[in-house]
Amino acid sequence: MLKRILTSAVGLVIFFAVLASSSTVFAAAILLVTACMLYELYKAMDAHPALFVLGFLSCALYTYGIFSTKFLPAAVTAMVLYLIATVALFHKVHFRDIYASAFITLFISAFMIMISMIRIQFGAEFVLLVFICAWMTDSGAYFAGRFFGRHKLAPNLSPKKTIEGSIGGSMICVVSCVVYLLILHQFMGYQVQVNSYLQIALVGLLASVFGQLGDLIASAIKRDCGVKDFGSILPGHGGVLDRFDSVVFIAPFIYYILFRMNIL
């Protein structure tokens, strides 16, 4: 527990330092985190070394494509590289592994880049909202499950998760989002109406659901790969992906809410 607390404390300091930095530094940090996540996934999959190289190259292409508004050409280029790999790695790597790597690289890269897009288009305060949803859901689920957990949520994937914990995590996330909007209103001058609090509560609820789905998906991948954690770089927490599995799914949802629905 002490290792977990110390790692969290150091991580928070680094997180807020990066959040307060320039958009370029922030985007570079997100790209580095994404690369670490992909490395952990490829390692868990026991992927061929060529897939590591291809994955990092594809991640760079997706990043370039989104920031240059040329995502489609970049994505097509990456897909063509994977198709070529089917021939080049014939009898060395099964085509299912190649295409699994292609899909994983696409969704991890594209979803994580949404964090940088939120930072550029809407500001650091809304990046913080993404992490508040993830952190509060995790913390709420942990404590609610510990004290009230009776019914298993998905015993085959994550034996310790309970339905009560899931509900508790969502409730804490909703309350935290409402409080955060109140702070934005009081200290940062955001103009909000009564229905804004109802809207942010709904956003918190749905973000919590997406975050928990991401957590379960990561658990399914770990079970299938036969690993307990994706890595050990974060003492007491596991790997980078173990800490970002819920963030990966919350980020695109928050971006969509901010960009398309304009309710915040």
MOBELSUL-V388415 format. One record per run of one state. SS is the DSSP state (2 for helix, 1 for strand, 0 for the rest). FROM is the first residue (numbers start at 1). TO is the last residue. If there is no record, write none. Layout:
ss=<SS	SS>
from=<FROM	FROM>
to=<TO	TO>
This chain:
ss=<0	2	0	2	0	2	0	2	0	2	0	2	0	1	0	1	2	0	2	0	1	0	1	0	2	0>
from=<1	2	20	23	45	49	68	71	89	95	123	124	149	152	155	158	163	188	194	226	234	235	238	239	240	262>
to=<1	19	22	44	48	67	70	88	94	122	123	148	151	154	157	162	187	193	225	233	234	237	238	239	261	264>
